[in-house]
């Protein structure tokens, strides 16, 4: 499949970068002229993935979060959000609606459910102690 | 954050973005409003909110728990379609009224 455009972004795992990350990916996606609803879906899913990397991947320590986005000629946007944090012990459990490891901090446990609902496809790869990558796809334009 | 009080009801006008980054300060401001124990009902007006993700669900649920313990309620209004989707996805509409 022909690549139309591609980008990579790397930033420190501080909460201030959640807004930066979703706006940056949204600005990139705009090139394919998606609807505002689709852009809002992407912003929300990116926000969830980046928040997970910051809160759960790194927690108290700081590290780098990387986002790569690839835009295909056929109108598909592929996004990968990666951290080199602690990893997820049980991915299936982590993806269950309302599951949270931090109920005391008023976390909703809905992050992965939001990503699943707002994107067309999501895949999570994680290695304990090495990090997590969330890959998501969204069709911005009909073929 | 602007808010008005009428008898046992507080109406709060949320602005800007509600994500994990802003959640803490918004939570603190809402809890300052709820320090007034005579407030039993909270209405969150989202008309000026440009973004919310699942962190917002946590904030709203937390305030619901505080008010439910007082026998009160939380309601939301002027949600945009996107925020409403997150709301319904998380089942929040079953305990928090959409006005």
gemmi code that builds the backbone of each chain (N, CA, C; Angstrom):
import gemmi

chains = {
    "A": [
        ("UNK", (0.845, -1.214, 0.000), (0.000, 0.000, 0.000), (0.874, 1.255, 0.000)),
        ("UNK", (0.517, 2.201, -0.836), (1.302, 3.428, -0.962), (1.144, 4.325, 0.266)),
        ("UNK", (2.262, 4.852, 0.729), (2.215, 5.760, 1.879), (2.107, 7.201, 1.370)),
        ("UNK", (1.149, 7.909, 1.946), (0.951, 9.301, 1.545), (1.810, 10.220, 2.408)),
        ("UNK", (1.841, 9.904, 3.696), (2.628, 10.722, 4.624), (2.875, 9.927, 5.903)),
        ("UNK", (3.865, 10.363, 6.642), (4.259, 9.620, 7.832), (4.868, 10.590, 8.821)),
        ("UNK", (4.692, 10.352, 10.120), (5.341, 11.221, 11.099), (5.689, 10.446, 12.361)),
        ("UNK", (6.638, 10.975, 13.103), (7.002, 10.392, 14.387), (7.199, 11.527, 15.384)),
        ("UNK", (6.683, 11.309, 16.573), (6.685, 12.338, 17.600), (7.126, 11.682, 18.900)),
        ("UNK", (7.988, 12.353, 19.625), (8.458, 11.781, 20.890), (8.439, 12.865, 21.950)),
        ("UNK", (7.925, 12.548, 23.114), (7.819, 13.573, 24.155), (7.886, 12.929, 25.530)),
        ("UNK", (8.182, 13.736, 26.522), (8.305, 13.254, 27.896), (6.919, 12.920, 28.459)),
        ("UNK", (6.890, 11.925, 29.331), (5.608, 11.453, 29.866), (5.075, 12.358, 30.975)),
        ("UNK", (4.792, 13.602, 30.609), (4.163, 14.515, 31.569), (2.746, 14.819, 31.067)),
        ("UNK", (1.789, 14.964, 31.997), (0.380, 15.144, 31.594), (0.152, 16.314, 30.647)),
        ("UNK", (0.979, 17.348, 30.738), (0.823, 18.512, 29.849), (0.932, 18.099, 28.383)),
        ("UNK", (1.598, 16.980, 28.117), (1.762, 16.549, 26.726), (0.560, 15.776, 26.178)),
        ("UNK", (-0.425, 15.480, 27.027), (-1.617, 14.771, 26.526), (-2.332, 15.630, 25.489)),
        ("UNK", (-2.525, 16.901, 25.810), (-3.183, 17.814, 24.879), (-2.344, 18.044, 23.640)),
        ("UNK", (-1.046, 18.213, 23.855), (-0.122, 18.416, 22.734), (-0.189, 17.241, 21.760)),
        ("UNK", (-0.172, 16.023, 22.295), (-0.150, 14.821, 21.451), (-1.422, 14.703, 20.614)),
        ("UNK", (-2.579, 14.905, 21.236), (-3.825, 14.704, 20.467), (-4.012, 15.797, 19.421)),
        ("UNK", (-3.565, 17.015, 19.747), (-3.688, 18.103, 18.765), (-2.715, 17.877, 17.599)),
        ("UNK", (-1.509, 17.382, 17.921), (-0.507, 17.132, 16.870), (-0.994, 16.052, 15.909)),
        ("UNK", (-1.530, 14.957, 16.447), (-2.010, 13.873, 15.579), (-3.211, 14.347, 14.761)),
        ("UNK", (-4.055, 15.120, 15.389), (-5.224, 15.645, 14.688), (-4.803, 16.572, 13.541)),
        ("UNK", (-3.798, 17.405, 13.800), (-3.297, 18.317, 12.759), (-2.692, 17.528, 11.596)),
        ("UNK", (-2.086, 16.412, 11.908), (-1.515, 15.550, 10.868), (-2.644, 14.905, 10.048)),
        ("UNK", (-3.657, 14.409, 10.753), (-4.762, 13.695, 10.096), (-5.586, 14.604, 9.189)),
        ("UNK", (-5.591, 15.895, 9.498), (-6.384, 16.871, 8.746), (-6.042, 16.857, 7.241)),
        ("UNK", (-4.827, 16.450, 6.925), (-4.404, 16.413, 5.512), (-5.294, 15.530, 4.654)),
        ("UNK", (-5.939, 14.537, 5.292), (-6.820, 13.658, 4.514), (-8.254, 14.178, 4.493)),
        ("UNK", (-8.427, 15.388, 5.035), (-9.723, 16.062, 5.004), (-10.858, 15.240, 5.639)),
        ("UNK", (-10.634, 14.728, 6.846), (-11.695, 13.947, 7.501), (-12.789, 14.856, 8.055)),
        ("UNK", (-13.897, 14.267, 8.442), (-14.974, 15.056, 9.062), (-14.541, 15.442, 10.486)),
        ("UNK", (-15.215, 16.431, 11.055), (-14.894, 16.862, 12.418), (-15.158, 15.740, 13.417)),
        ("UNK", (-16.175, 14.937, 13.148), (-16.479, 13.811, 14.037), (-15.327, 12.804, 14.055)),
        ("UNK", (-14.783, 12.525, 12.873), (-13.673, 11.571, 12.794), (-12.448, 12.140, 13.514)),
        ("UNK", (-12.202, 13.428, 13.343), (-11.072, 14.058, 14.035), (-11.244, 13.984, 15.550)),
        ("UNK", (-12.467, 14.190, 16.010), (-12.735, 14.112, 17.450), (-12.506, 12.688, 17.958)),
        ("UNK", (-12.889, 11.700, 17.152), (-12.645, 10.294, 17.529), (-11.147, 10.043, 17.697)),
        ("UNK", (-10.360, 10.528, 16.737), (-8.912, 10.308, 16.770), (-8.293, 11.009, 17.980)),
        ("UNK", (-8.703, 12.261, 18.203), (-8.155, 13.013, 19.343), (-8.438, 12.287, 20.657)),
        ("UNK", (-9.640, 11.774, 20.775), (-10.015, 11.111, 22.024), (-9.220, 9.822, 22.213)),
        ("UNK", (-9.113, 9.032, 21.139), (-8.383, 7.761, 21.242), (-6.907, 8.002, 21.550)),
        ("UNK", (-6.310, 9.007, 20.910), (-4.899, 9.321, 21.168), (-4.738, 9.788, 22.619)),
        ("UNK", (-5.668, 10.597, 23.078), (-5.611, 11.087, 24.451), (-5.635, 9.921, 25.442)),
        ("UNK", (-6.483, 8.933, 25.168), (-6.579, 7.764, 26.055), (-5.275, 6.965, 26.050)),
        ("UNK", (-4.734, 6.738, 24.862), (-3.516, 5.925, 24.754), (-2.334, 6.628, 25.425)),
        ("UNK", (-2.229, 7.935, 25.210), (-1.115, 8.696, 25.795), (-1.278, 8.774, 27.319)),
        ("UNK", (-2.503, 8.960, 27.777), (-2.740, 8.982, 29.228), (-2.337, 7.650, 29.846)),
        ("UNK", (-2.704, 6.549, 29.191), (-2.299, 5.230, 29.700), (-0.784, 5.110, 29.800)),
        ("UNK", (-0.088, 5.573, 28.763), (1.379, 5.489, 28.759), (1.963, 6.281, 29.929)),
        ("UNK", (1.406, 7.460, 30.165), (1.927, 8.336, 31.215), (1.570, 7.804, 32.608)),
        ("UNK", (0.305, 7.450, 32.780), (-0.183, 7.058, 34.115), (0.233, 5.633, 34.470)),
        ("UNK", (0.026, 4.705, 33.525), (0.258, 3.300, 33.844), (1.614, 2.809, 33.356)),
        ("UNK", (2.027, 3.265, 32.167), (3.320, 2.815, 31.644), (4.458, 3.298, 32.523)),
        ("UNK", (4.473, 4.602, 32.767), (5.596, 5.172, 33.530), (5.260, 5.449, 34.992)),
        ("UNK", (4.021, 5.836, 35.280), (3.658, 6.108, 36.679), (4.494, 7.224, 37.258)),
        ("UNK", (5.139, 6.951, 38.358), (5.897, 7.995, 39.060), (7.166, 8.407, 38.309)),
        ("UNK", (7.741, 7.465, 37.571), (8.968, 7.845, 36.867), (8.645, 8.470, 35.509)),
        ("UNK", (9.616, 9.093, 34.920), (9.400, 9.747, 33.633), (10.131, 8.995, 32.524)),
        ("UNK", (9.545, 9.010, 31.357), (10.187, 8.379, 30.210), (9.626, 8.991, 28.941)),
        ("UNK", (10.001, 8.444, 27.821), (9.535, 9.005, 26.557), (8.343, 8.223, 25.999)),
        ("UNK", (7.384, 8.966, 25.494), (6.246, 8.373, 24.793), (6.444, 8.704, 23.318)),
        ("UNK", (6.294, 7.698, 22.464), (6.463, 7.935, 21.024), (5.152, 7.679, 20.288)),
        ("UNK", (4.868, 8.528, 19.343), (3.701, 8.309, 18.470), (4.188, 8.288, 17.036)),
        ("UNK", (3.821, 7.242, 16.332), (4.060, 7.266, 14.892), (2.687, 7.238, 14.215)),
        ("UNK", (2.567, 7.958, 13.141), (1.320, 7.949, 12.385), (1.645, 7.803, 10.915)),
        ("UNK", (0.888, 6.967, 10.273), (1.126, 6.690, 8.869), (-0.200, 6.837, 8.119)),
        ("UNK", (-0.132, 7.614, 7.082), (-1.316, 7.894, 6.297), (-1.190, 7.168, 4.977)),
        ("UNK", (-2.149, 6.329, 4.683), (-2.050, 5.571, 3.441), (-2.858, 6.239, 2.334)),
        ("UNK", (-2.438, 5.982, 1.117), (-3.116, 6.580, -0.046), (-4.592, 6.207, -0.091)),
        ("UNK", (-4.917, 5.037, 0.473), (-6.316, 4.602, 0.416), (-7.173, 5.235, 1.512)),
        ("UNK", (-6.607, 6.172, 2.276), (-7.398, 6.903, 3.256), (-7.401, 6.309, 4.646)),
        ("UNK", (-6.503, 5.368, 4.891), (-6.432, 4.765, 6.219), (-5.313, 5.421, 7.029)),
        ("UNK", (-5.604, 5.739, 8.281), (-4.598, 6.308, 9.183), (-4.213, 5.249, 10.216)),
        ("UNK", (-2.926, 4.992, 10.324), (-2.426, 4.044, 11.326), (-1.668, 4.838, 12.377)),
        ("UNK", (-1.989, 4.598, 13.636), (-1.333, 5.318, 14.731), (-0.772, 4.292, 15.721)),
        ("UNK", (0.455, 4.501, 16.146), (1.023, 3.644, 17.192), (1.509, 4.533, 18.332)),
        ("UNK", (1.090, 4.225, 19.543), (1.528, 4.966, 20.736), (2.349, 3.997, 21.591)),
        ("UNK", (3.614, 4.320, 21.806), (4.514, 3.400, 22.511), (5.148, 4.036, 23.727)),
        ("UNK", (5.323, 3.211, 24.754), (6.139, 3.641, 25.890), (7.115, 2.529, 26.220)),
        ("UNK", (8.100, 2.881, 26.992), (9.054, 1.869, 27.454), (8.906, 1.719, 28.965)),
        ("UNK", (7.670, 1.679, 29.381), (7.352, 1.615, 30.802), (7.243, 0.195, 31.305)),
        ("UNK", (6.385, 0.007, 32.307), (6.382, -1.269, 33.024), (5.663, -2.397, 32.290)),
        ("UNK", (4.869, -2.066, 31.275), (4.161, -3.120, 30.541), (2.885, -3.542, 31.239)),
        ("UNK", (2.071, -4.303, 30.516), (0.778, -4.751, 31.046), (0.856, -6.257, 31.284)),
        ("UNK", (0.507, -6.673, 32.509), (0.613, -8.097, 32.858), (-0.447, -8.915, 32.120)),
        ("UNK", (-1.662, -8.410, 32.080), (-2.761, -9.155, 31.467), (-3.543, -8.197, 30.554)),
        ("UNK", (-3.266, -8.265, 29.264), (-3.857, -7.305, 28.319), (-5.375, -7.471, 28.247)),
        ("UNK", (-5.854, -8.731, 28.218), (-7.303, -8.959, 28.140), (-8.030, -8.313, 29.319)),
        ("UNK", (-7.435, -8.467, 30.492), (-8.039, -7.879, 31.694), (-8.003, -6.349, 31.614)),
        ("UNK", (-6.862, -5.819, 31.166), (-6.706, -4.359, 31.072), (-7.730, -3.754, 30.104)),
        ("UNK", (-8.145, -4.544, 29.109), (-9.068, -4.016, 28.107), (-10.534, -4.164, 28.500)),
        ("UNK", (-10.792, -4.840, 29.599), (-12.178, -4.975, 30.072), (-12.725, -3.610, 30.473)),
        ("UNK", (-13.966, -3.303, 30.086), (-14.552, -2.037, 30.540), (-14.551, -1.954, 32.063)),
        ("UNK", (-14.248, -0.808, 32.573), (-14.249, -0.479, 34.005), (-13.101, -1.104, 34.791)),
        ("UNK", (-12.240, -1.886, 34.121), (-11.105, -2.427, 34.869), (-10.090, -1.310, 35.090)),
        ("UNK", (-9.678, -1.122, 36.323), (-8.623, -0.157, 36.609), (-7.748, -0.680, 37.735)),
        ("UNK", (-6.472, -0.353, 37.640), (-5.552, -0.742, 38.713), (-5.520, 0.341, 39.788)),
        ("UNK", (-6.195, 1.480, 39.498), (-6.151, 2.602, 40.445), (-7.547, 3.145, 40.751)),
        ("UNK", (-8.421, 2.312, 41.346), (-9.781, 2.785, 41.612), (-9.818, 3.953, 42.596)),
        ("UNK", (-8.817, 4.034, 43.454), (-8.773, 5.105, 44.462), (-8.517, 6.469, 43.825)),
        ("UNK", (-8.044, 6.479, 42.590), (-7.727, 7.760, 41.950), (-8.820, 8.203, 40.980)),
        ("UNK", (-10.014, 7.659, 41.159), (-11.159, 8.030, 40.320), (-10.902, 7.792, 38.846)),
        ("UNK", (-10.198, 6.710, 38.539), (-10.038, 6.358, 37.127), (-11.287, 5.595, 36.700)),
        ("UNK", (-11.708, 5.842, 35.481), (-12.964, 5.234, 35.044), (-12.773, 3.809, 34.538)),
        ("UNK", (-11.553, 3.466, 34.132), (-11.338, 2.138, 33.557), (-11.932, 2.005, 32.160)),
        ("UNK", (-12.175, 3.137, 31.523), (-12.835, 3.113, 30.214), (-11.896, 3.463, 29.057)),
        ("UNK", (-10.625, 3.644, 29.336), (-9.681, 4.083, 28.307), (-9.664, 3.199, 27.078)),
        ("UNK", (-9.458, 1.901, 27.274), (-9.400, 0.996, 26.120), (-10.760, 0.876, 25.438)),
        ("UNK", (-11.842, 0.923, 26.227), (-13.181, 0.846, 25.612), (-13.424, 2.034, 24.699)),
        ("UNK", (-12.965, 3.208, 25.125), (-13.118, 4.408, 24.290), (-12.299, 4.239, 23.004)),
        ("UNK", (-11.060, 3.751, 23.140), (-10.223, 3.549, 21.949), (-10.885, 2.556, 21.002)),
        ("UNK", (-11.428, 1.465, 21.562), (-12.070, 0.438, 20.735), (-13.302, 0.987, 20.013)),
        ("UNK", (-14.047, 1.827, 20.713), (-15.282, 2.360, 20.137), (-14.999, 3.411, 19.073)),
        ("UNK", (-14.005, 4.258, 19.325), (-13.786, 5.406, 18.446), (-12.872, 5.107, 17.261)),
        ("UNK", (-12.119, 4.012, 17.340), (-11.244, 3.665, 16.227), (-11.775, 2.408, 15.540)),
        ("UNK", (-11.307, 2.134, 14.321), (-11.804, 0.967, 13.599), (-11.125, -0.311, 14.070)),
        ("UNK", (-9.891, -0.170, 14.523), (-9.139, -1.355, 14.909), (-8.146, -0.968, 16.002)),
        ("UNK", (-7.928, -1.849, 16.958), (-6.924, -1.587, 17.997), (-6.227, -2.895, 18.339)),
        ("UNK", (-4.922, -2.789, 18.537), (-4.138, -3.971, 18.874), (-3.116, -3.532, 19.929)),
        ("UNK", (-2.971, -4.319, 20.966), (-2.065, -3.947, 22.055), (-0.960, -4.987, 22.180)),
        ("UNK", (0.267, -4.502, 22.176), (1.413, -5.394, 22.395), (2.122, -4.899, 23.637)),
        ("UNK", (2.470, -5.818, 24.530), (3.113, -5.375, 25.754), (4.075, -6.430, 26.277)),
        ("UNK", (5.189, -5.971, 26.789), (6.163, -6.874, 27.423), (6.417, -6.326, 28.820)),
        ("UNK", (6.210, -7.165, 29.811), (6.420, -6.718, 31.193), (7.835, -6.197, 31.381)),
        ("UNK", (7.931, -5.023, 31.916), (9.239, -4.431, 32.180), (9.870, -3.758, 30.978)),
        ("UNK", (9.256, -3.904, 29.817), (9.860, -3.334, 28.601), (8.981, -2.286, 27.921)),
        ("UNK", (7.670, -2.375, 28.120), (6.812, -1.342, 27.549), (5.621, -1.858, 26.772)),
        ("UNK", (4.849, -0.908, 26.294), (3.581, -1.209, 25.623), (3.465, -0.392, 24.335)),
        ("UNK", (2.905, -1.022, 23.305), (2.565, -0.303, 22.081), (1.092, -0.549, 21.767)),
        ("UNK", (0.370, 0.538, 21.573), (-1.035, 0.446, 21.167), (-1.112, 0.874, 19.706)),
        ("UNK", (-1.566, -0.027, 18.865), (-1.713, 0.284, 17.433), (-3.197, 0.450, 17.115)),
        ("UNK", (-3.490, 1.530, 16.436), (-4.892, 1.796, 16.108), (-5.012, 2.197, 14.646)),
        ("UNK", (-6.157, 1.914, 14.083), (-6.423, 2.302, 12.685), (-7.748, 3.033, 12.598)),
        ("UNK", (-7.780, 3.980, 11.712), (-9.044, 4.688, 11.468), (-9.124, 5.036, 9.991)),
        ("UNK", (-10.253, 4.704, 9.414), (-10.441, 5.076, 8.016), (-10.924, 6.517, 7.953)),
        ("UNK", (-10.167, 7.361, 7.302), (-10.529, 8.780, 7.226), (-11.343, 9.086, 5.981)),
        ("UNK", (-11.193, 8.234, 5.013), (-11.905, 8.462, 3.744), (-12.304, 7.117, 3.175)),
        ("UNK", (-13.435, 7.098, 2.515), (-13.822, 5.859, 1.828), (-12.868, 5.633, 0.671)),
        ("UNK", (-12.640, 4.345, 0.388), (-11.730, 4.005, -0.698), (-12.211, 4.557, -2.031)),
    ],
    "B": [
        ("UNK", (-13.707, 28.830, 36.613), (-14.949, 28.059, 36.530), (-16.076, 28.849, 37.194)),
        ("UNK", (-17.121, 29.149, 36.431), (-18.243, 29.911, 36.987), (-19.288, 28.960, 37.540)),
        ("UNK", (-19.904, 29.396, 38.611), (-21.004, 28.581, 39.125), (-22.008, 29.440, 39.871)),
        ("UNK", (-23.232, 28.974, 39.882), (-24.266, 29.689, 40.633), (-24.988, 28.709, 41.550)),
        ("UNK", (-25.454, 29.246, 42.659), (-26.165, 28.396, 43.615), (-27.600, 28.878, 43.750)),
        ("UNK", (-28.507, 27.938, 43.687), (-29.924, 28.259, 43.922), (-30.441, 27.237, 44.913)),
        ("UNK", (-30.781, 27.704, 46.086), (-31.215, 26.805, 47.177), (-30.225, 25.640, 47.343)),
        ("UNK", (-30.683, 24.385, 47.098), (-29.788, 23.234, 47.335), (-29.129, 22.750, 46.041)),
        ("UNK", (-29.090, 23.658, 45.039), (-28.613, 23.242, 43.724), (-27.476, 24.142, 43.249)),
        ("UNK", (-26.397, 23.522, 42.770), (-25.298, 24.303, 42.187), (-25.217, 24.001, 40.697)),
        ("UNK", (-25.098, 25.067, 39.905), (-24.893, 24.898, 38.465), (-23.486, 25.356, 38.145)),
        ("UNK", (-22.695, 24.439, 37.589), (-21.294, 24.753, 37.304), (-21.078, 24.763, 35.795)),
        ("UNK", (-20.420, 25.789, 35.318), (-20.147, 25.911, 33.881), (-18.706, 25.485, 33.597)),
        ("UNK", (-18.556, 24.284, 33.050), (-17.217, 23.772, 32.748), (-16.729, 24.380, 31.432)),
        ("UNK", (-15.426, 24.650, 31.401), (-14.841, 25.249, 30.192), (-13.584, 24.509, 29.787)),
        ("UNK", (-13.243, 24.610, 28.528), (-11.961, 24.093, 28.050), (-11.946, 22.578, 27.921)),
        ("UNK", (-10.829, 21.965, 28.306), (-10.639, 20.547, 28.085), (-10.624, 19.790, 29.404)),
        ("UNK", (-11.276, 18.637, 29.403), (-11.268, 17.795, 30.599), (-10.590, 16.477, 30.250)),
        ("UNK", (-9.295, 16.414, 30.577), (-8.533, 15.189, 30.366), (-7.813, 14.853, 31.669)),
        ("UNK", (-6.921, 13.887, 31.619), (-6.208, 13.497, 32.835), (-5.394, 14.655, 33.401)),
        ("UNK", (-4.861, 15.494, 32.481), (-4.018, 16.623, 32.903), (-4.822, 17.662, 33.686)),
        ("UNK", (-6.004, 17.996, 33.182), (-6.793, 19.046, 33.834), (-7.716, 18.489, 34.915)),
        ("UNK", (-7.850, 17.153, 34.967), (-8.825, 16.536, 35.884), (-8.608, 16.953, 37.338)),
        ("UNK", (-7.345, 17.000, 37.730), (-7.065, 17.274, 39.140), (-7.551, 18.662, 39.570)),
        ("UNK", (-7.281, 19.671, 38.732), (-7.684, 21.023, 39.128), (-9.208, 21.190, 39.024)),
        ("UNK", (-9.818, 20.550, 38.038), (-11.282, 20.638, 37.909), (-11.950, 19.931, 39.092)),
        ("UNK", (-11.391, 18.780, 39.477), (-11.905, 18.030, 40.627), (-11.816, 18.888, 41.889)),
        ("UNK", (-10.687, 19.565, 42.034), (-10.476, 20.398, 43.228), (-11.490, 21.551, 43.253)),
        ("UNK", (-11.711, 22.167, 42.113), (-12.663, 23.289, 42.050), (-14.087, 22.822, 42.331)),
        ("UNK", (-14.437, 21.660, 41.772), (-15.793, 21.143, 42.008), (-15.974, 20.796, 43.489)),
        ("UNK", (-14.935, 20.214, 44.076), (-15.047, 19.836, 45.491), (-15.135, 21.061, 46.390)),
        ("UNK", (-14.541, 22.169, 45.946), (-14.649, 23.412, 46.708), (-16.119, 23.888, 46.698)),
        ("UNK", (-16.762, 23.751, 45.556), (-18.192, 24.095, 45.461), (-19.004, 23.195, 46.396)),
        ("UNK", (-18.651, 21.904, 46.398), (-19.439, 20.927, 47.169), (-19.138, 20.949, 48.668)),
        ("UNK", (-18.156, 21.765, 49.055), (-17.885, 21.923, 50.496), (-19.107, 22.487, 51.211)),
        ("UNK", (-19.889, 23.250, 50.469), (-21.150, 23.771, 51.001), (-22.119, 22.584, 51.128)),
        ("UNK", (-22.296, 22.133, 52.365), (-23.061, 20.903, 52.601), (-24.545, 21.043, 52.259)),
        ("UNK", (-24.992, 22.296, 52.084), (-26.415, 22.464, 51.743), (-26.671, 22.135, 50.266)),
        ("UNK", (-25.608, 22.004, 49.494), (-25.775, 21.650, 48.071), (-25.995, 20.143, 47.949)),
        ("UNK", (-27.129, 19.809, 47.366), (-27.438, 18.382, 47.183), (-27.512, 18.007, 45.705)),
        ("UNK", (-27.698, 18.988, 44.879), (-27.817, 18.682, 43.450), (-26.805, 19.501, 42.647)),
        ("UNK", (-26.100, 18.794, 41.776), (-25.073, 19.452, 40.958), (-25.462, 19.325, 39.487)),
        ("UNK", (-25.452, 20.454, 38.798), (-25.688, 20.433, 37.349), (-24.412, 20.905, 36.667)),
        ("UNK", (-23.882, 20.058, 35.821), (-22.659, 20.405, 35.091), (-23.048, 20.848, 33.689)),
        ("UNK", (-22.765, 22.104, 33.380), (-23.057, 22.613, 32.041), (-21.799, 22.474, 31.193)),
        ("UNK", (-21.894, 21.711, 30.119), (-20.715, 21.401, 29.308), (-20.693, 22.189, 28.004)),
        ("UNK", (-21.516, 23.215, 27.915), (-21.626, 23.974, 26.678), (-20.324, 24.595, 26.199)),
        ("UNK", (-19.443, 24.920, 27.143), (-18.179, 25.567, 26.748), (-16.994, 24.614, 26.846)),
        ("UNK", (-17.302, 23.311, 26.945), (-16.213, 22.345, 27.034), (-15.862, 21.837, 25.643)),
        ("UNK", (-14.589, 21.964, 25.284), (-14.202, 21.624, 23.919), (-13.734, 20.177, 23.778)),
        ("UNK", (-13.366, 19.551, 24.892), (-12.850, 18.179, 24.802), (-13.041, 17.456, 26.127)),
        ("UNK", (-13.411, 16.191, 26.040), (-13.415, 15.353, 27.239), (-13.085, 13.917, 26.854)),
        ("UNK", (-12.246, 13.262, 27.648), (-12.008, 11.838, 27.431), (-12.442, 11.086, 28.685)),
        ("UNK", (-12.029, 9.833, 28.832), (-12.564, 9.023, 29.932), (-12.122, 9.528, 31.309)),
        ("UNK", (-11.104, 10.379, 31.358), (-10.724, 10.973, 32.639), (-11.875, 11.811, 33.199)),
        ("UNK", (-12.650, 12.398, 32.289), (-13.806, 13.198, 32.694), (-14.875, 12.342, 33.360)),
        ("UNK", (-15.001, 11.107, 32.866), (-15.970, 10.174, 33.458), (-15.605, 9.936, 34.934)),
        ("UNK", (-14.309, 9.750, 35.182), (-13.851, 9.541, 36.559), (-14.184, 10.723, 37.459)),
        ("UNK", (-13.977, 11.928, 36.932), (-14.249, 13.147, 37.716), (-15.749, 13.252, 38.031)),
        ("UNK", (-16.584, 13.033, 37.027), (-18.028, 13.176, 37.229), (-18.551, 12.091, 38.182)),
        ("UNK", (-18.051, 10.854, 37.990), (-18.473, 9.761, 38.877), (-18.087, 10.022, 40.327)),
        ("UNK", (-16.892, 10.578, 40.511), (-16.425, 10.903, 41.860), (-17.333, 11.901, 42.550)),
        ("UNK", (-17.782, 12.930, 41.788), (-18.683, 13.942, 42.361), (-20.058, 13.339, 42.617)),
        ("UNK", (-20.453, 12.408, 41.727), (-21.739, 11.713, 41.930), (-21.724, 10.963, 43.265)),
        ("UNK", (-20.598, 10.319, 43.565), (-20.520, 9.554, 44.818), (-20.665, 10.463, 46.027)),
        ("UNK", (-20.026, 11.640, 45.953), (-20.115, 12.599, 47.065), (-21.575, 13.015, 47.280)),
        ("UNK", (-22.246, 13.341, 46.175), (-23.621, 13.834, 46.306), (-24.611, 12.715, 46.615)),
        ("UNK", (-24.353, 11.526, 46.082), (-25.246, 10.398, 46.374), (-25.229, 10.105, 47.872)),
        ("UNK", (-24.046, 10.275, 48.494), (-23.928, 10.051, 49.937), (-24.754, 11.071, 50.723)),
        ("UNK", (-25.056, 12.224, 50.094), (-25.900, 13.251, 50.728), (-27.355, 13.103, 50.302)),
        ("UNK", (-27.634, 12.069, 49.544), (-28.985, 11.896, 49.019), (-29.276, 12.816, 47.845)),
        ("UNK", (-28.213, 13.270, 47.179), (-28.395, 14.217, 46.078), (-28.195, 13.587, 44.712)),
        ("UNK", (-28.106, 14.454, 43.703), (-27.985, 13.974, 42.319), (-26.976, 14.823, 41.530)),
        ("UNK", (-26.549, 14.261, 40.404), (-25.736, 15.014, 39.447), (-26.434, 14.928, 38.090)),
        ("UNK", (-26.468, 16.037, 37.395), (-27.023, 16.037, 36.037), (-26.068, 16.801, 35.135)),
        ("UNK", (-26.110, 16.515, 33.842), (-25.265, 17.244, 32.896), (-26.151, 17.840, 31.810)),
        ("UNK", (-25.696, 18.948, 31.239), (-26.460, 19.515, 30.126), (-25.518, 20.152, 29.107)),
        ("UNK", (-26.062, 20.377, 27.936), (-25.318, 20.964, 26.810), (-24.084, 20.154, 26.403)),
        ("UNK", (-24.200, 18.839, 26.481), (-23.099, 17.986, 26.037), (-23.074, 17.968, 24.524)),
        ("UNK", (-21.896, 17.972, 23.939), (-21.856, 17.778, 22.486), (-21.965, 16.277, 22.195)),
        ("UNK", (-22.176, 15.952, 20.942), (-22.455, 14.565, 20.564), (-21.319, 13.632, 20.954)),
        ("UNK", (-20.086, 14.153, 20.864), (-18.925, 13.332, 21.139), (-18.841, 12.955, 22.626)),
        ("UNK", (-19.031, 13.950, 23.465), (-18.994, 13.706, 24.912), (-20.149, 12.775, 25.300)),
        ("UNK", (-21.273, 12.954, 24.636), (-22.433, 12.107, 24.938), (-22.146, 10.640, 24.610)),
        ("UNK", (-21.377, 10.416, 23.566), (-21.009, 9.029, 23.214), (-20.194, 8.377, 24.323)),
        ("UNK", (-19.226, 9.135, 24.867), (-18.396, 8.603, 25.955), (-19.281, 8.340, 27.177)),
        ("UNK", (-20.203, 9.245, 27.378), (-21.118, 9.162, 28.504), (-21.941, 7.879, 28.442)),
        ("UNK", (-22.503, 7.636, 27.271), (-23.385, 6.479, 27.112), (-22.580, 5.184, 27.104)),
        ("UNK", (-21.404, 5.236, 26.474), (-20.514, 4.074, 26.438), (-20.183, 3.594, 27.853)),
        ("UNK", (-19.989, 4.533, 28.755), (-19.587, 4.166, 30.110), (-20.790, 3.924, 31.033)),
        ("UNK", (-21.986, 4.022, 30.471), (-23.182, 3.745, 31.265), (-23.540, 4.841, 32.247)),
        ("UNK", (-22.878, 5.986, 32.114), (-23.095, 7.084, 33.066), (-24.531, 7.603, 33.031)),
        ("UNK", (-25.151, 7.496, 31.849), (-26.513, 8.029, 31.703), (-27.512, 7.288, 32.577)),
        ("UNK", (-27.086, 6.120, 33.112), (-27.999, 5.372, 33.983), (-28.081, 5.979, 35.380)),
        ("UNK", (-27.058, 6.729, 35.765), (-27.102, 7.326, 37.110), (-27.054, 8.849, 37.062)),
        ("UNK", (-26.636, 9.392, 35.919), (-26.529, 10.843, 35.812), (-27.446, 11.317, 34.684)),
        ("UNK", (-28.361, 12.178, 35.048), (-29.378, 12.596, 34.103), (-28.784, 13.558, 33.058)),
        ("UNK", (-29.190, 13.352, 31.816), (-28.796, 14.275, 30.752), (-29.967, 15.230, 30.541)),
        ("UNK", (-29.725, 16.508, 30.777), (-30.824, 17.497, 30.670), (-30.904, 18.070, 29.259)),
    ],
}
model = gemmi.Model(1)
for chain_id, residues in chains.items():
    chain = gemmi.Chain(chain_id)
    for i, (resn, *xyz) in enumerate(residues, 1):
        res = gemmi.Residue()
        res.name, res.seqid = resn, gemmi.SeqId(i, " ")
        for name, pos in zip(("N", "CA", "C"), xyz):
            atom = gemmi.Atom()
            atom.name, atom.element = name, gemmi.Element(name[0])
            atom.pos, atom.b_iso = gemmi.Position(*pos), 0.0
            res.add_atom(atom)
        chain.add_residue(res)
    model.add_chain(chain)
structure = gemmi.Structure()
structure.add_model(model)
structure.setup_entities()
